[in-house]
Amino acid sequence: MKNKIFSLTFLIFLFYILFISDLLYSQNFQSISISTVVAEAYVSDDILPPKIIHNPIKNISPLTKIAVIYGTAEDEKSLKKVEIHYKNSTEASYLTHTFVYLDTKSTTFYFEIPKDFIKEDIQYRILAYDEINSTYTIWYDVSFKDSISNKIDSQGGKIVLEDGNPFDAETFIFIPQGALDKEVEISIKEVANTLVPKKNKRPALSEYPFKVYKFEPSGLRFKKPVQIGLLYTDLNNDGKVDATEFDENVLSIFWYDGVNWRNLKSSVDKDKNLVLCWVNHFTYFGIFPLGSLTKDDYRPKEKIITPNNDGVNDFATFDNIPQGTEIKIYNLRGKLVRKIDSIPYEWDGKDYEAKDLEVGPYIYQFKIDEELIIGVIIIAR
Amino acid sequence: MDIKKLKFIIFLLLCFSLNFLYSKILTIYSDEGIPQGSNLYTWSAGGLGQFNSKNSDLLQVPVGTESFKTVSNPWWNPGGWWENWAGWGVVYNNEQNLSFYNNGRLRFWIYASVGNIRIEIEAPTGNKNQAKYLTDLGWSSSDINKWKFFDVPLSSFNIETYTAVKCPFMITAALGNSTNSTTFYVDFVRWVSSDVSSPYFNIKIKDIETHIQKSSITFNVNLQQVSSWTVANEYIEIDFDPNNISWGIQIYTDNKAQGANPVYTGNKNPCGLVDTTTTTRVLPMGWTIESSTRTKQQLGKGTPESWVYGGFMWKWMKDKNTQGFQNGENYITLWNNRGVLWNASDRDWKNSPNYIYLSADFSIAVGGRTYRTNQLKIELYYK
């Protein structure tokens, strides 16, 4: 009997422990206030950060103020955003231009820094984001200058004046080996076209050159021709020089002889917005639209030359002469004293053996489009 | 500009600056001590009063582990009568502009055997204006030797404005010529602004780095960079002012609740972040609570049972449906009247606000998926 009572008591106790106490416990609990929060994690399997492929711009022309930031961003999963941060070099704060993408693995970006922002050297960087990673470039330094200079010696070399447009080429000079016999500081400077003399009406079709570059040291002559390439702008790539109605096919380089702008036989690289020609001396070179040529346009402007190396009238220059043309110089007795069959189409008053010819009149003769052009040049001393 | 508009703008700026400068709860006395720039003053008949601002001889106090103990002893005045009074107060070194709390409340806890204990505020210096006795505030014989919560409008002290507060809290047992020693305890004295209800419980989600307010907890997870536990980008700031001695705050998920999105559909422990693609899978979560904000570097990876640098321990998160879940138990109670409950034997009281940090284990996560709970609960309770 005692055992039964004990067992019953134990069972009641156990029941209390298991149920009643828990019930009392939960009855005592009183929720006063609950805040519910959302927690979320997107687990990306985008392992690699995006890639930025970009050829940094190095210089901005103060005249055109073109600064185009162009490149490609790629991601193996999904590219979300590209940001371009740009600022004046002297400031810490920067402006941001953002491109937002949806489900793009590869994209090109193109951003032109507003012209009114560009007042001095600037810096920019590019950032690309995928859904979880990001990549950024260093801050690129971009100078804001209209000239460049470098030393070139007899080994030759190339100097490039960059603009801020990656879609075209750059103004340059290429000096082949042997064109110089000593080291010379060569510079290219872009000049405002309103600061140079106007062009006489013909054969150029515009009053002012579209672009002018001053090559220095002024008057420097090379032992063999050097190539120059002058940049013009066609940002919208419509085949016309920006802000003009002139087709880029008609562009030509002119050189300034101190009185006149004179045409040089040039070629146009329309893909690179570059006009190219070979020259043998330094002066101002400008890009003009070239009209149709007459016989007179091929004749030298120098009717009398004084070849004494004083830099004045030492040469007679035949303008516009196509490569391969043969110019023959005769004395009055009909003797052929000199033949010029490659650039530069200049006559320095010397014969075949580079000896000074006697003073007096000489006859030149050459053919353009099967038409014979004849004229007289007088050597005086 | 219109002078009225200008005044209005100045008023708005003033309001903004006041809100910026002052927290909603100004703690006058707690286990953490008294405000910077203030001192404790005591007074008693014949200097016989006994005071202990860090008393811990009571088993339970409303907040933390300590309270302010005062013993008022009788003193025979040489003039020929008994006196019995003792009190203390918090006194600012320089008068404080606390007008932000003008329409707020004075809140405190008291454990006493008599009702003739006087509460005063001095503002400005020398002006105590209207004293309040416990009996004026609703104390009765049924409250003898029990902790009782008081929530008193600051306006009832008949002080026009609190622009120059010298003493935000003074308490004195005024026992006349009683020859009996009397003991009373005070705990967690604070001023609260008018919008702090009683009880008060408010949370904010903030970015760990910028402390800018956010709307949800997020994780940056790239499987290449994260192979196990990682800490969330945001933390939860909790601000509270309970009015019951048995209060606590707990944290848990409730991933099987109606309204859960996604609902956990498996048959294991549903705690954590639920895989939105395969809802039978969850990523375990962890939590910790800190008395000041921490950097990700200090927080570490958030692995449960590891330590926050210079702080507390990371604990496992539970779900309401975790087997054996009980409201108010250890491991889910992140804060109770004694302090942070990360270890039953080592609690520490820090005034509100406090900061909850969260972590999750991504070792079984699958790339390209979202893991989520919209049922992370933070709950103020009484028990």
Interface residues (C-beta under 8 A of the other chain):
Chain A: Y25 S26 N28 F29 Q30 S31 I32 S33 I34 S35 T36 V37 V38 A39 E40 A41 Y42 V43 S44 D45 D46 I47 I132 N133
Chain B: P199 F201 I203 I205 S215 S216 I217 T218 F219 N220 V221 N222 L223 Q224 A232 I236 P242 N244 W247 L273 L283 M285 Q326 N327 G328 L358 A360 F362 A365 V366 G367 G368 R369 T370 Y371 R372 T373 N374 Q375 L376 K377 I378 E379 L380 Y381 Y382 K383
